[in-house]
Amino acid sequence: MNNLLLRSFKRFYSSNETNSKKCKVTICGAAGNVGRIISYCLKTSPLNIHLSLFDTSTEIKQVSDQLNLINTPNTLEEHVGPLKLRQSLKDSDIVAIVARSKPNPNKNLSVPDTFEMNFPIVANIARCSMEMCPEAILAIGTNPMNSIIPAINELFILQGHQHSHKILGITTMDLMQAGVVYAESMNIDPTEVFIPLTGGTTAETIAPIFSQAAVSEEETPKELSVIDSEKLHNSFLVKKKQSNEAEFATGFAISQFIESCVRAINGESDVVETAFVCAPEEAPARYLISLVDLDQHGIETVYGPPKTINRFEKKLLYPALLNLQRDITQAEQHVQTLLRNGVEMRMRK
C-alpha cells in the first residue's frame, strides 16, 4: 500500500502521455483567482482536455482570450452569466466547482455564515449538473467543505438520486501541506512522502496522521515519537492558515486532483486520491477525508481512516470527529428545512 500511496502523491511531478479520449471539464468560478490558475494548469496539461470555463463575471472572456494564446492542444470555450450555466455543463465528464460568494474584506465571516452564502451557489450548479451531465464527477473546492459536501449529497438523496460516489471534496492542498511539513522536518524530498489525512477540512476537524507517513525507500527519516507528531501537527496548522491566501498553490493542487479524475475516467488503473467523501458505514463519521480509489464512474473504494494511530493522534481525533459530525448534521438539517419550506431546489434527471 505504501508504494501505491507514494505513486499517487508523486503524480504532481510526473510527466504523462496524452490520453486518448478528450475529457470535458467544466470549471465553475473560472474567472476567480483560483479558477484562473486551475484553468491555466489544465490548458497546459499533457492530458487531453476540453475546458468549459463558466463564471457570472464578464472577466471570463479575458481569461479565455489569454489562455487561447497558449499553443497547447487542449481546447476551451467560455460561458458568462447565469443563463449560460446549463450550456457550459452540457455533456461534461467533470464539473469542478470553485465558485463562491465574494467575501466582504471588512468582515470576518463565521463558518455558518460562509456556508449560508456559498451553499446556494454550489447547490444550483449541482442541480443543473444533474440535468445536463448526470454522469459527471462533481469535484468541489468551495468551502466550508465539511458542510457543503454533506448538504449537496443530502440534496441528491432527498430527491431520489444516489450520487455519493460522484461527489468529492478536494482536499489536495491539505495533503500537499502535510507532506511539506514532514519533508521539511526530516530534510527529505517532499515528493517522496505521503501523509494520510482523516477527519474534516477545517483546523478544528482535520487530523494528519504523521505517524503513518509513507516514505520512499530512498529516504530513511528517523522514527517519529508522540512529541514529534504534536510538533508536526502544530506546524501543519500554521501552513494551513497560510494556505488560505495561497492562491497559486491552491489552484495547482485542485488542477492535480482534476487530472487524477481525468485519468480515472479514461480507464487508467490504480488512480488513488485523497478527498472529503461519504464514508463507509463502519467509519466514525458519515463524511470524512479518506484515501479513495477512482474509476470511470467516480469513487470505486473508500478506505476510511487509518487503522493504526499513535496516542497524540487519538487524542486529536476524538474532538475533531465530534466537531465534524456537528458540521455534517447541521448541514443536512439545513437542506431538510429548505425542502420542507418549499425552497425550489428540484433536480430533474
Buried (B, 14 or more C-beta within 10 A) or exposed (E): EEEBBBBBBBBBEEEEEEBEEBBBBBBBBBBBEBBBBBBBBBBBBBBBBBBBBBBBBEBBBEBBEEBEEEEEEBBBBBBBEEEBBBBBBBEBBBBBBBBBBEEEEEEEBEBBBBBBBBBBBBBBBBBBBBBBBEBBBBBBBBBBBBBBBBBBBBBBBBBEBEBBBBBBBBBBBBBBBBBBBBBEBBEBBBBBBBBBBBBBBBEBBBBBBBBBBBBBEEEEBEEBEEEBBBBBBEBBBEBBEEBEEBBEBBBBBBBBBBBBBBBBBBEBEEBBBBBBBBBBEEBBBBBBBBBBBBBBEBBEEBBBBBEEBBEBBEEBBEEBBEBBBBBBEBBBEBBBEBBEEEEEBEBEE
